[in-house]
Amino acid sequence: MYNIGYFSLRRPQNNYYKILDIDQQCSLELIEELCLDDLAILDVLIIEESVELNFTNICESLLEIRKKSNIYVLILSDKEQTVFTSQMVYLKLGADGVFSEDADVLDLIVKNILKRIRKETVEKKDQGSSFEMIPKKSCVLINKNQEINLTRQEFLALTILYKKRNETVTYEDIYQGVWGKGPEELQKNRVCNLVSHVRKKFSDVKNSPVQVKTIRSIGYILDTDSYEKEFQY
């Protein structure tokens, strides 16, 4: 499962968005306000140019993105807005590609990128990766040499995800496991914030075995299929 962010202020969405939305290989998240701290959970970011999200806005976003992330960024250009010079500026600022609203072409580009990501994941697997949960200290030992400290609630959330690794864990499951309250009392924003904090603590770890994928509107998956890892208590 790949996470694709689709940054757009236009309504309704174009045909390419609709294609992505039904792709079973992808978890698609429509983004109306770009949060740079959330880039670590994405594999690809698509920015849709429009009157509402214009050349100046996109240039500013690219500058900020490249300060914090090497994520693949594609610009879906608006034929009425983009000229050749603006395409060149996008590329110079770090965009990986600028494309017109041709759904088939952009679909192939994204699939090629995902193949590269898959290859990189396999290479990480070959290198090996491990993590050890240490309940007494509420921390995780990564690759036998790097200790990541977690709060008690963060440690509980990660433990819940691991016990159902490679399976979907709902917001309700995490909320009940961490806060001990039933689904009728669910506060989804608390779960999202907690998982976001866990992700941030592992986002800068090279070859981190902790990969939490978002399952839109349902919850999360701790993906361990892509890694050779040892998990110990």
C-alpha positions as CSV (number, residue, x, y, z in Angstrom):
1,M,0.0,0.0,0.0
2,Y,1.4,3.4,-1.0
3,N,0.5,6.7,0.4
4,I,-0.2,9.5,-2.1
5,G,-0.9,13.0,-1.1
6,Y,-3.0,15.1,-3.6
7,F,-2.7,18.8,-2.8
8,S,-5.5,20.7,-4.5
9,L,-7.9,23.6,-3.9
10,R,-10.0,23.0,-7.0
11,R,-13.5,21.6,-6.9
12,P,-14.6,19.2,-8.3
13,Q,-11.5,17.1,-8.8
14,N,-10.3,16.1,-12.2
15,N,-10.3,12.7,-13.9
16,Y,-6.8,11.7,-12.7
17,Y,-7.8,12.2,-9.1
18,K,-10.7,9.8,-9.7
19,I,-8.4,7.2,-11.2
20,L,-6.1,7.3,-8.2
21,D,-9.1,7.2,-5.8
22,I,-10.1,3.7,-7.0
23,D,-6.5,2.3,-7.3
24,Q,-6.3,-0.5,-4.7
25,Q,-2.5,-0.1,-4.5
26,C,-2.8,3.4,-3.2
27,S,-4.1,5.2,-0.2
28,L,-5.0,8.6,-1.5
29,E,-5.3,11.6,0.8
30,L,-6.8,14.9,-0.6
31,I,-4.9,17.7,1.0
32,E,-6.3,21.2,1.3
33,E,-3.7,22.6,3.6
34,L,-0.1,21.4,3.3
35,C,1.5,20.4,6.6
36,L,5.2,19.7,6.1
37,D,5.4,17.5,9.2
38,D,3.1,15.0,7.5
39,L,5.3,14.5,4.5
40,A,7.1,11.6,6.1
41,I,4.1,9.4,5.8
42,L,3.7,10.0,2.0
43,D,5.4,8.2,-0.8
44,V,4.4,10.7,-3.5
45,L,3.0,14.3,-3.4
46,I,1.0,15.6,-6.4
47,I,0.3,19.3,-6.5
48,E,-2.6,20.4,-8.8
49,E,-2.1,23.9,-10.2
50,S,-5.2,26.1,-10.5
51,V,-6.4,29.6,-10.1
52,E,-6.8,28.9,-6.4
53,L,-3.3,27.3,-6.1
54,N,-1.3,29.4,-8.5
55,F,2.4,29.7,-9.6
56,T,3.5,31.8,-6.6
57,N,1.8,29.5,-4.1
58,I,3.3,26.4,-5.6
59,C,6.8,27.9,-5.7
60,E,6.5,28.8,-2.1
61,S,5.4,25.3,-1.3
62,L,8.2,23.7,-3.2
63,L,10.8,25.8,-1.4
64,E,9.4,24.7,2.0
65,I,9.1,21.1,1.0
66,R,12.7,20.8,-0.2
67,K,13.9,22.2,3.0
68,K,12.5,19.2,4.9
69,S,11.9,16.3,2.5
70,N,13.1,14.4,-0.5
71,I,9.6,13.1,-1.3
72,Y,8.7,12.7,-5.0
73,V,6.8,15.8,-6.0
74,L,4.8,16.0,-9.3
75,I,3.0,19.2,-10.5
76,L,-0.2,18.6,-12.4
77,S,-0.3,21.8,-14.4
78,D,-3.2,23.9,-15.5
79,K,-2.9,24.5,-19.3
80,E,-4.5,27.9,-18.8
81,Q,-2.1,28.9,-16.0
82,T,1.3,27.3,-16.9
83,V,3.8,28.6,-19.5
84,F,7.1,27.1,-20.4
85,T,9.1,29.4,-18.1
86,S,7.0,28.5,-15.0
87,Q,7.5,24.8,-15.7
88,M,11.3,25.4,-15.7
89,V,11.0,27.2,-12.4
90,Y,9.1,24.3,-10.8
91,L,11.8,21.9,-11.9
92,K,14.6,24.2,-10.7
93,L,12.9,24.4,-7.3
94,G,12.9,20.6,-6.9
95,A,9.8,19.2,-8.6
96,D,10.4,15.8,-10.1
97,G,8.1,16.4,-13.0
98,V,5.5,18.8,-14.5
99,F,2.7,17.4,-16.5
100,S,-0.5,18.5,-18.1
101,E,-3.9,17.1,-17.2
102,D,-3.5,13.9,-19.2
103,A,-4.6,11.2,-16.9
104,D,-3.0,8.3,-18.7
105,V,0.4,9.9,-18.9
106,L,0.5,11.0,-15.3
107,D,-0.8,7.6,-14.2
108,L,2.2,5.9,-15.9
109,I,4.6,8.4,-14.3
110,V,3.3,7.7,-10.9
111,K,3.4,3.9,-11.4
112,N,7.0,4.2,-12.5
113,I,7.9,6.1,-9.4
114,L,6.1,3.6,-7.2
115,K,8.2,0.8,-8.9
116,R,11.4,2.8,-7.9
117,I,10.1,3.1,-4.3
118,R,9.4,-0.7,-4.3
119,K,13.0,-1.3,-5.5
120,E,14.4,0.9,-2.8
121,T,12.3,-0.9,-0.2
122,V,13.7,-4.3,-1.3
123,E,17.3,-2.9,-1.0
124,K,16.5,-1.8,2.5
125,K,15.3,-5.3,3.2
126,D,18.5,-6.8,2.0
127,Q,20.4,-4.5,4.3
128,G,18.4,-5.8,7.3
129,S,16.6,-3.9,9.9
130,S,15.4,-4.7,13.4
131,F,13.8,-3.1,16.5
132,E,13.4,-4.2,20.0
133,M,10.6,-3.0,22.3
134,I,11.7,-2.2,25.9
135,P,8.6,-1.8,28.0
136,K,10.4,-0.9,31.2
137,K,11.9,2.2,29.5
138,S,9.0,2.8,27.1
139,C,11.5,3.0,24.3
140,V,12.5,1.1,21.1
141,L,16.0,0.0,20.1
142,I,16.4,0.4,16.3
143,N,18.9,-1.6,14.3
144,K,20.6,-2.7,17.6
145,N,22.3,0.7,18.1
146,Q,19.8,3.5,18.2
147,E,17.4,4.1,21.1
148,I,14.1,6.0,20.4
149,N,12.3,7.2,23.5
150,L,8.5,7.2,23.5
151,T,5.9,8.4,25.9
152,R,3.7,5.8,27.6
153,Q,0.8,6.4,25.2
154,E,3.1,6.3,22.1
155,F,4.6,3.0,23.3
156,L,1.1,1.6,23.8
157,A,-0.1,2.7,20.4
158,L,3.0,1.1,18.7
159,T,2.4,-2.1,20.7
160,I,-1.2,-2.3,19.5
161,L,-0.1,-1.8,15.9
162,Y,2.5,-4.5,16.1
163,K,0.2,-7.1,17.6
164,K,-1.9,-6.8,14.4
165,R,1.1,-6.1,12.1
166,N,0.3,-6.1,8.4
167,E,-3.4,-5.8,9.3
168,T,-5.6,-2.8,9.6
169,V,-6.0,-1.4,13.1
170,T,-9.0,0.9,13.5
171,Y,-9.0,4.3,15.2
172,E,-11.4,2.7,17.7
173,D,-8.9,-0.1,18.5
174,I,-6.1,2.3,19.2
175,Y,-8.4,4.6,21.2
176,Q,-9.7,1.8,23.4
177,G,-6.2,0.3,23.9
178,V,-4.5,3.6,24.8
179,W,-7.3,5.4,26.7
180,G,-9.4,2.5,27.8
181,K,-12.6,4.0,26.4
182,G,-15.2,2.5,24.1
183,P,-15.9,3.4,20.5
184,E,-18.9,5.5,21.4
185,E,-16.4,7.9,23.0
186,L,-13.9,8.0,20.1
187,Q,-11.9,11.2,19.7
188,K,-10.3,10.5,16.3
189,N,-8.1,13.6,16.4
190,R,-6.4,12.3,19.6
191,V,-5.5,9.0,17.8
192,C,-4.2,10.9,14.7
193,N,-2.1,13.2,16.8
194,L,-0.6,10.3,18.8
195,V,0.2,8.2,15.6
196,S,1.7,11.4,14.0
197,H,4.0,11.8,17.0
198,V,5.2,8.1,16.7
199,R,5.9,8.6,13.0
200,K,7.9,11.8,13.6
201,K,10.2,10.0,16.0
202,F,11.1,7.4,13.4
203,S,11.0,9.5,10.3
204,D,14.7,10.5,10.5
205,V,16.0,7.0,11.3
206,K,17.9,5.4,8.4
207,N,16.4,2.1,7.3
208,S,13.8,2.4,10.1
209,P,11.6,-0.8,10.4
210,V,8.7,1.3,11.8
211,Q,6.5,2.1,8.8
212,V,3.0,3.1,9.7
213,K,0.7,3.4,6.7
214,T,-2.6,5.3,6.8
215,I,-5.8,3.4,5.7
216,R,-8.1,6.3,4.8
217,S,-11.1,6.8,7.0
218,I,-10.4,3.5,8.9
219,G,-7.1,3.5,10.7
220,Y,-3.5,2.3,10.3
221,I,-1.2,-0.6,9.4
222,L,2.2,-1.3,10.7
223,D,3.9,-2.6,7.6
224,T,6.5,-5.3,8.3
225,D,6.3,-7.2,5.0
226,S,9.0,-5.0,3.4
227,Y,11.6,-5.6,6.1
228,E,13.7,-8.4,7.6
229,K,13.4,-7.5,11.3
230,E,13.5,-9.0,14.7
231,F,10.9,-7.8,17.2
232,Q,11.6,-8.5,20.8
233,Y,10.2,-7.7,24.2
